[in-house]
Amino acid sequence: MFYSIKLNTLFTRNVFYISYVFETASNLENVIYCLFSHALHHHLIDFFHAGGNGLPLQQMKALEDFKILESELKMRCARTEDLMRLFYMQVCEI
């Protein structure tokens, strides 16, 4: 139980620090956001999940900061054409 609390705290801090980089840095290249997304999904989550011996995936993905960061990364990694398509689809729904 103690290790689960510590792991959760460390995961939350890491998500916070990545979010902080986005808030303080300006004009980061699209590639940088994609690298952060890859690191988040393929390294950070895998590390804290530890093959089922660490934090549960549902617990990590339910964290509000994680959801916001994931959404921000998806938007910033998207190609311009995809963002334009999404915009027009949302306009047509209104």
Secondary structure, DSSP 8 states (H G I E B T S, - for coil): -HHHHHHHHHHHHHHHHHHHHHHH--S--HHHHHHHHHHIIIIIHHHHHGGGTSS-HHHHHH-HHHHHHHHHHHHHHS-HHHHHHHHHHHHHH-
